[in-house]
């Protein structure tokens, strides 16, 4: 409990904010929505899964802090630019503007590169990268009109360092970093802030799905660390947004990995490669043999 108190953002800062959250029916996106609703923000969640979206909307409406809060949801496939544009227009009609856009919609599929179909690479780029591009393109004119606001893109710890088994996923999350860095500078004159978040493994339905496809080597490198809860990740994300941080890295071990990667990468790779070498010394063949 003491940890949560220390990490708690200002409820007053988020009160009355108009927030749009993609991937808002589950995982980190849902947790972000729950925090914001409890602090008095107006919240719109977007997701593809209609039954889960409706269930989440009902739960959020029950968490409203004030009767005048607007809590809405739209079924939306972020890979469709036209669908996102129409959804943005409907959202602004209800909210009258936007203060916060959190791009949390995402997908993953680990596996050996040589065995991953090309369609997996295309799908992950469409959802994880182009989905974010479509949403920002649709909502940016409203931010520009206001000359204020905040956009947060959810990447991954694998968005600044790639490890075994994530050739498709890591590439799509790395793309978010470069995109966010460039966009941050473009929007400086308009007082629109950008954040990119690098969460570790998080206890979400997506992680459960991902575990079905992980190669043994990936489990070896990543499976020893206990996943963070989505609510804690969401809380640290919202704290970083309030502080105006560009890079947000939830969790001590993630922060340590980020530091080592950027200052002592040889040490980090030495540890990871050492684990793989020990693993292969016990096996006669790899997938490439």
C-alpha positions as CSV (number, residue, x, y, z in Angstrom):
1,X,0.0,0.0,0.0
2,X,2.9,2.4,0.8
3,X,4.2,1.8,-2.7
4,X,0.9,2.8,-4.3
5,X,0.6,5.9,-2.2
6,X,4.1,7.0,-3.2
7,X,3.3,6.3,-6.9
8,X,-0.1,7.9,-6.9
9,X,-0.5,10.8,-9.4
10,X,-2.6,13.9,-8.5
11,X,-6.3,13.1,-8.8
12,X,-7.0,16.8,-9.2
13,X,-4.7,17.0,-12.3
14,X,-6.7,14.4,-14.1
15,X,-10.1,15.6,-12.9
16,X,-12.2,16.8,-15.9
17,X,-9.6,15.6,-18.4
18,X,-11.1,14.1,-21.6
19,X,-9.2,10.9,-22.4
20,X,-9.3,8.4,-25.3
21,X,-7.8,5.0,-24.7
22,X,-7.3,2.5,-27.5
23,X,-7.2,-1.2,-26.4
24,X,-9.3,0.0,-23.5
25,X,-11.3,-3.1,-22.9
26,X,-8.5,-5.2,-21.4
27,X,-4.9,-5.1,-20.0
28,X,-3.1,-1.9,-19.5
29,X,-5.6,0.2,-21.4
30,X,-8.4,-1.0,-19.2
31,X,-6.4,-0.3,-16.1
32,X,-5.7,3.2,-17.3
33,X,-9.4,3.8,-17.9
34,X,-10.2,2.5,-14.4
35,X,-7.8,4.9,-12.7
36,X,-9.0,7.9,-14.8
37,X,-12.7,7.3,-14.2
38,X,-12.0,7.0,-10.5
39,X,-10.3,10.4,-10.6
40,X,-13.1,12.2,-12.3
41,X,-12.0,12.1,-16.0
42,X,-14.2,11.7,-19.0
43,X,-13.1,8.5,-20.7
44,X,-13.7,7.0,-24.1
45,X,-12.4,3.4,-24.6
46,X,-11.9,1.9,-28.1
47,X,-11.5,-1.8,-28.8
48,X,-12.5,-4.5,-31.4
49,X,-14.0,-7.1,-29.1
50,X,-17.6,-5.9,-28.7
51,X,-18.7,-8.1,-25.8
52,X,-15.6,-7.3,-23.8
53,X,-16.0,-3.7,-24.7
54,X,-19.5,-3.5,-23.4
55,X,-18.6,-5.4,-20.3
56,X,-15.8,-3.0,-19.5
57,X,-18.0,0.1,-20.3
58,X,-20.6,-1.1,-17.8
59,X,-17.9,-1.7,-15.1
60,X,-16.4,1.8,-15.7
61,X,-19.8,3.5,-15.5
62,X,-20.2,2.0,-12.0
63,X,-16.8,3.5,-11.0
64,X,-17.8,7.0,-11.8
65,X,-16.8,9.6,-9.2
66,X,-19.2,12.2,-10.4
67,X,-22.6,12.0,-12.0
68,X,-21.7,14.4,-14.8
69,X,-18.7,12.3,-16.0
70,X,-19.0,11.0,-19.6
71,X,-17.9,7.4,-20.0
72,X,-18.3,6.1,-23.6
73,X,-17.1,3.3,-25.8
74,X,-16.8,2.6,-29.5
75,X,-16.0,-0.6,-31.3
76,X,-13.1,0.3,-33.5
77,X,-10.4,-1.5,-35.5
78,X,-7.3,0.7,-35.3
79,X,-5.8,-0.9,-38.4
80,X,-8.6,0.9,-40.4
81,X,-7.8,4.5,-40.9
82,X,-11.3,5.3,-42.1
83,X,-12.9,3.5,-39.1
84,X,-10.6,5.4,-36.7
85,X,-11.4,8.8,-38.4
86,X,-15.2,8.2,-38.0
87,X,-14.7,7.2,-34.4
88,X,-12.6,10.3,-33.6
89,X,-15.4,12.5,-35.0
90,X,-18.0,10.7,-32.9
91,X,-15.8,11.1,-29.8
92,X,-15.3,14.8,-30.3
93,X,-19.0,15.3,-30.8
94,X,-19.5,13.9,-27.3
95,X,-16.5,15.4,-25.5
96,X,-16.1,18.6,-27.4
97,X,-12.3,18.1,-27.4
98,X,-9.5,15.9,-26.2
99,X,-6.8,16.2,-23.5
100,X,-5.2,12.8,-23.5
101,X,-4.8,10.1,-26.1
102,X,-3.3,6.8,-24.9
103,X,-2.5,4.3,-27.6
104,X,-2.6,0.9,-25.9
105,X,-4.0,-1.3,-28.6
106,X,-1.5,-4.0,-29.4
107,X,-0.9,-7.6,-30.4
108,X,2.0,-10.0,-30.1
109,X,3.2,-13.4,-31.5
110,X,6.6,-14.7,-30.5
111,X,8.4,-17.4,-32.4
112,X,11.5,-18.4,-34.3
113,X,12.0,-16.0,-37.2
114,X,12.4,-18.8,-39.7
115,X,9.0,-20.2,-38.7
116,X,7.0,-17.0,-38.4
117,X,4.8,-16.4,-41.5
118,X,5.1,-13.1,-43.2
119,X,1.5,-12.4,-42.3
120,X,2.5,-12.2,-38.6
121,X,5.0,-9.4,-39.4
122,X,2.4,-7.5,-41.3
123,X,-0.3,-7.9,-38.7
124,X,1.9,-6.8,-35.8
125,X,3.1,-3.7,-37.8
126,X,-0.5,-2.9,-38.7
127,X,-1.8,-3.1,-35.1
128,X,1.1,-2.0,-33.0
129,X,2.6,0.7,-35.3
130,X,0.1,1.8,-38.0
131,X,-2.8,1.5,-35.5
132,X,-1.1,4.2,-33.4
133,X,-0.3,6.3,-36.5
134,X,-4.0,6.2,-37.6
135,X,-5.2,7.2,-34.1
136,X,-2.8,10.1,-33.8
137,X,-3.6,11.3,-37.4
138,X,-7.3,11.3,-36.6
139,X,-7.1,13.1,-33.3
140,X,-4.2,15.4,-33.9
141,X,-6.2,18.2,-35.6
142,X,-8.2,18.6,-32.4
143,X,-5.1,18.8,-30.3
144,X,-3.6,21.4,-32.7
145,X,-6.8,23.5,-32.5
146,X,-6.5,23.5,-28.7
147,X,-2.7,24.0,-28.7
148,X,-2.5,21.6,-25.7
149,X,-2.8,18.0,-24.8
150,X,-0.8,14.8,-24.2
151,X,-0.3,11.7,-26.4
152,X,1.1,8.5,-24.8
153,X,2.2,5.6,-27.0
154,X,2.6,2.2,-25.3
155,X,5.6,0.4,-26.6
156,X,7.4,-2.4,-24.6
157,X,10.6,-3.1,-22.9
158,X,11.2,-5.0,-26.2
159,X,10.8,-1.6,-27.9
160,X,14.3,-0.5,-26.9
161,X,16.0,-4.0,-26.8
162,X,15.2,-7.0,-28.8
163,X,15.6,-10.5,-27.4
164,X,15.2,-14.0,-28.7
165,X,11.9,-14.9,-30.3
166,X,10.5,-11.3,-30.8
167,X,11.7,-10.4,-34.3
168,X,8.2,-9.4,-35.4
169,X,6.9,-7.9,-32.2
170,X,10.1,-6.0,-31.2
171,X,10.4,-4.4,-34.7
172,X,6.9,-3.1,-34.4
173,X,7.6,-1.6,-30.9
174,X,10.9,-0.2,-31.9
175,X,9.1,1.7,-34.7
176,X,7.0,3.4,-32.1
177,X,10.0,4.9,-30.4
178,X,11.4,6.5,-33.6
179,X,8.0,7.7,-34.5
180,X,7.4,9.2,-31.0
181,X,10.8,10.9,-31.0
182,X,10.2,12.6,-34.3
183,X,6.7,13.6,-33.5
184,X,7.6,15.1,-30.1
185,X,9.8,17.7,-31.8
186,X,7.2,18.5,-34.5
187,X,4.6,19.2,-31.8
188,X,6.8,21.3,-29.5
189,X,5.5,24.7,-30.8
190,X,1.9,23.6,-30.1
191,X,2.4,22.6,-26.4
192,X,1.3,19.0,-27.2
193,X,3.4,16.5,-25.2
194,X,4.4,13.0,-26.2
195,X,5.3,10.1,-24.0
196,X,6.4,6.6,-24.9
197,X,6.0,3.9,-22.3
198,X,8.2,0.7,-22.1
199,X,6.3,-1.7,-19.8
200,X,7.8,-5.1,-18.9
201,X,5.8,-8.4,-19.1
202,X,2.4,-7.4,-17.7
203,X,-0.3,-9.7,-16.3
204,X,-2.8,-9.3,-19.1
205,X,-4.8,-11.5,-21.5
206,X,-2.2,-10.7,-24.2
207,X,0.6,-12.2,-22.1
208,X,-1.4,-15.4,-21.5
209,X,-1.9,-15.7,-25.3
210,X,1.8,-14.9,-25.9
211,X,2.9,-17.7,-23.5
212,X,1.3,-20.3,-25.8
213,X,3.9,-19.5,-28.6
214,X,7.1,-18.6,-26.8
215,X,10.1,-20.7,-27.8
216,X,12.0,-22.4,-25.0
217,X,14.8,-19.9,-25.3
218,X,12.4,-17.0,-24.9
219,X,11.0,-18.6,-21.7
220,X,14.6,-19.0,-20.5
221,X,15.4,-15.3,-20.9
222,X,12.0,-13.7,-20.0
223,X,10.1,-16.3,-18.0
224,X,12.0,-15.9,-14.7
225,X,10.7,-12.4,-14.0
226,X,7.2,-12.1,-12.4
227,X,4.9,-10.0,-14.5
228,X,3.8,-6.6,-13.2
229,X,0.1,-6.0,-12.6
230,X,-1.7,-3.9,-15.2
231,X,-2.9,-1.5,-12.5
232,X,0.6,-0.8,-11.3
233,X,1.9,-0.3,-14.9
234,X,-1.1,2.0,-15.6
235,X,-0.5,4.0,-12.4
236,X,3.2,4.6,-13.2
237,X,2.3,5.5,-16.8
238,X,-0.2,8.2,-15.5
239,X,2.3,9.5,-13.1
240,X,4.9,9.9,-15.9
241,X,2.3,11.7,-18.1
242,X,1.5,14.1,-15.3
243,X,5.2,14.9,-14.8
244,X,5.6,15.5,-18.6
245,X,8.1,12.7,-19.1
246,X,8.9,11.6,-22.6
247,X,10.3,8.2,-21.6
248,X,8.3,6.2,-19.0
249,X,9.7,2.9,-17.8
250,X,7.5,1.1,-15.2
251,X,9.1,-1.2,-12.7
252,X,12.5,-1.3,-11.0
253,X,13.9,-4.2,-13.2
254,X,12.7,-2.5,-16.4
255,X,14.4,0.7,-15.3
256,X,17.6,-1.3,-14.6
257,X,17.4,-2.9,-18.0
258,X,16.9,0.5,-19.7
259,X,19.9,1.9,-17.8
260,X,22.1,-1.1,-18.6
261,X,21.1,-1.1,-22.2
262,X,22.0,2.6,-22.7
263,X,25.1,2.7,-20.6
264,X,26.5,-0.9,-20.3
265,X,25.0,-2.8,-23.1
266,X,27.9,-5.2,-23.3
267,X,27.1,-6.3,-19.7
268,X,23.4,-6.8,-20.5
269,X,24.1,-8.8,-23.7
270,X,26.8,-10.8,-21.9
271,X,24.3,-12.0,-19.3
272,X,21.6,-12.8,-21.9
273,X,24.0,-14.5,-24.4
274,X,25.6,-16.4,-21.5
275,X,22.2,-17.9,-20.6
276,X,21.6,-18.9,-24.2
277,X,25.1,-20.5,-24.5
278,X,24.5,-22.6,-21.4
279,X,21.1,-23.6,-22.8
280,X,22.6,-24.7,-26.2
281,X,25.4,-26.6,-24.5
282,X,22.8,-28.9,-23.1
283,X,21.1,-29.3,-26.5
284,X,22.4,-31.1,-29.6
285,X,20.5,-29.0,-32.1
286,X,18.7,-25.7,-32.5
287,X,15.8,-24.8,-34.7
288,X,18.2,-23.8,-37.5
289,X,20.0,-27.1,-37.7
